[in-house]
Amino acid sequence: MSLLSPPKKFVLKHRFPLVPGMVNREKRYGPSEVHFGIPWRIKIQRSGSHFAAFLCCQKTTENFQVVFEMKIFSVLGIERSRKTSFKILDLKTGNDGYGWDFMKWDDVENHFLIRNSVSMECHVELKEVVRPSYRRFDESAKEMSDVVLVVEEQRFHVSKLFLSFQSPYFHSLLLGNFIESSSSEIILKDVNPESFQFFLELLHGESSITEDNIESLLHLGDMFDCPTVMRRCEEYLFLFPGKIELKEKLRLAVQYRMKDVKRQCLQEVKTIADIPDILPIPLRELNLRTAISMLKTL
């Protein structure tokens, strides 16, 4: 079994001024923007008689395939583009990005300068590289299990005692006086099989939490009354504060009663200008009384 998250997409835009004054090997960077927990920016460079363009990012341990299309625009709205891809894990030490000699420098000066500047866009798509499950619960785990949990026709071979130790819900379901307790197969309803795979991996000591699945893990941890899952998700939010934007993290903290995470989120609000970052809807859509009421409930 392999797990694959849906693609993540974003666009970087920047206008680089005073391009005609660039000398050979000179580099210029656009502003850094954080998307999906990773800083990104566009870089341009004069490379002899060529204009080079790069997508720069911070190397991480997450194995993303990065597909990007770089675009440059003329004063008439004409664009030229090139598309390529790379893996973040493949970036060499000291290499902050990937790119190429985009076009002839003379072509930039003759056709793509707008008030001595060039306008660049980079359309980025991140595809998480397919990974095998960290732990298998299929037929290969049959000898170590004594019950099968069925989630949307997918069968998970697990241990009654192990799950019962982790969760009062499973203790009642598997060892209690319910009819299911004597069954060799039990159907779990309203559960996504991929999320349940992550849930079981986490219970068995694997590091299966990501910014994409943490909410589903919190949901299952809360549903099944599993303190281990809730605690490890809370630890993830503390260890990787930049992975999830502040407003989303605060929403999770309130919804799943994580008081310490909630306190950490509110400590990040330093000025009045920061308040919109933690509200679930735009501040301009609220009247004063509603805004104050929402802040009091946080």
N, C-alpha and C positions, 0 to 999 in steps of 0.2 A: 504493500500500500504506500502510495506517495501522496504528499499534501502540497497543494499549490494555492496561493492567495491570488485574488483578482488583481489585474494591473493597476498601478498607481500612476496618475498623470498630473503634470503641472507645466506651466510655461514661464520661462524667464525672459524679461525684456530689459534692454538697456540701450541708451544712446551714448556713444563714446565721442567726446568732443576733441577738437584739435588734432584730428587724425593726420592731416598733411605734415605736421611737425614731427611725426614719429621717425626715429632713426632705426637702422638695422638692429634686430634682436630686442628692440624695446617692447615691453609688455604692458598691457593695461587691463585692469580687472573691473568688472561690474560689481555692484553691491552683493553681499552674501545674503542668501535667503535660505531659511530652514524649511525643508519639506520632508515629511515622514521621518523626522528626527535626524536628518543629514543636511549639513550646510552645502549649498550649491552656488555657483556663480559662473558668468561667461568671461572668458579671457580672449583678447585679441593680441596679435603680435605681428610686427613687420619682420618678414623672413626673406631678406634680400629683395628680389623682385616680386615677392608674393605676399599676399595678405593671408595670415593664418588665423583660425578661430578654434577655440577649445571650450569644452564643457568641463568645469572643474568641480571636484567634490572631495569630501573627506573619506578616506578609506575606512571601511568598517568591517566587522566580522560577519555582517549579514551579506549573504551571497545573492545580490541582485544583478540581473542582466539589465543593463541600461541601454535603451534604444532612444536615440535622439536625432532630431532634425534641426540643423542650424539654418537660419534664414537671414538675409540682408536685404534691405529695401531701398529703392531709389526714390528720388523726389517725385516721380510720376506714379509711384505705387507699384512699380515693377519689382519683383522679388527674384532672388536666386537662392537656391537651397541645396543642401547636401545632407544625406542621412547615413548614420552608421551606428554601431553598438559596441559595448564593451562590458566586462564584468568588474564590479567594484573590487572584488578580491584579487583581481589580476593586476591592479595598479601597482607599479613598482615603488619602492621607498623613495621619497623625494619627488615623485611624479604626482602632481595634484589634479590631473585631468587627462582628457583624451581629445584629440582633434587632428587637423591636417592643414596643409596649405590650401586655403579655401578658394582663392582666385588670384589673378594677376593684380599687382598693386596699381598698375596703370588703369585697369578697369574700375577699381574702386574710386580712384580720383576722378575719372572721366564720367562715371555713370551713377555712382552710389553715394557721393558726398552730398549731405544736406546741411548747409551752413557750416562747412568744414567738419561735420560729424558724420558718423555712420550709425544707423539704427539696426540693432540686432535682436533677433528672437531665437529662443531655443525651446523647442517642444520636446518634452522629456516623458518617457514612459518607463516605469520600473516594473520588471517582471521577476518575481521571486523565483529563483532556480528551484526546480522540483527537488525535494529532499525525501529520502526514505523516512518512514516512521522511526522515531527513536526507540520505540519498544513495540513489539507485535503482540496482538491479542487474537490472532486468527487460529487456525488449526494447529499451528506449530506450538501454541501455548496450552494445548489441550491437557497435557500430562500434569501441568502445574495448576489446573483449575478444577472447580467442582460445580460451576454453574455457567450458563451462557446468557448474556444480556443481548437482546435483539433490538437494534435501533434502525428503523426504516429498512428492514431486511438484512442489515449488516450484523454479523454475529461477533460478539466480543467474549472470549473465554477468560474468565476472571476467578479469583478466589473469594469465597463468601466471607471467610474470617478476615481477610485483609480489608475488604471494603467495609465490613461491619465495624472494624476497629477505627476506620477513618471517618465514618459517618453514621449518626443515629438513624438517619433515614434508611440507609442500606441495612443497618442492624435490624430494624423492624421488618423490612421487606424480606430479608434473606434468612433471618434466624428467629423471627417472631412467630405469631400465631396466624399469620395470613396464609391463604391457600397457596400463594406463590412460593412460600418458603419451602414447600416440598417439591417444587417443580425443578426440572433440570434446565429449563429455558424460561426466561422472563422477558416480556416485552416492555420496553420503556417508551412511553408516548411523549410527544412534544419535545423531542430531543434531536438535534442535528448530529449525524454520525461523525462528521469531521470534528465538530466541537467536542464530542464525547471522547474521540481518540486523544485530542489534546488534554482533556480532563484526566483521563486515565494515565497518560504519560506523566503529567504533573504529580499525580498521586504517588507514582512509582519512582519519583526522584529525578525525573528528567527536566531539562530547562526548555519547556515548550511554550513559554509565554512570549507573545509579540504584541506590538501595538494594534495589530489587526484582530487578534483573538482574545485580548484581555477581557473585553466586555462579555463575550460568550462564556469565558471561564468563570468570571464573577457570577454570571447568571446561574450556571450549573452549580457552582460552589454554594450559592445561596439556596437554590432549589433543593439540593441534596444535603444541606446543612453540614458542609464539609469545611471545618476550620483550617485545615492544611492548605487547601486551594485559596481560600480567602486571604490567609496570611502571606502566601507566596506572591499573590497578585499585588498585595499592599507593599511588599518589599520591592517588587519590580517598579512600582510607581515612585518609590523613594530613590532607588538606585539609578533610574533612567528618567529624570524629571523632564528632559527635553524631548522624549519620544512622543508624548501626547500633549496637545496644546492645553493651556491652562483651563480654559472654559470646559473642555471635555473631561479633563481630570477631576475638576471640582464637581461636575455632574455625577461622575462615577462615585466619588467620595460620599456625596450626599445620598445617592440612591442606594448604595450598599453599606452605609453606616460606617465608613472608615474615618473615624474622628481625627486621627493623626495626619492623614493625607489631606483632609479638609483644612486643618490648621496650617499645614505647610502651604497650601494653595492661597489661603487668605494672607499669609505672611508675604507673599509675592506681590500683593497689591500695595504699592508704595505711595501712589498719588491718585488724585481724582481721575486723571487720564487713564489709569489702569482699570477702572471699574468696568468699562464696557467689555473688557476681555473676559470677565467672569460671568456676565449675564447671558442667559440662554437666548434672549432676543435683543435686537438693536435698541440701544438706549433711547434713540430718537422716537421709537414707537411707543414709549411708555410715558404716562404722566407722572408727576412727582410722587404722588401718594403710592402708586403701584410700584415704582422703582424702589422706594424706601421699604415697602412691605417685602419685596423680593429679597433685598439685601438682609433684612432681619431674619429671614428663614434660612439663610445659608449657614 
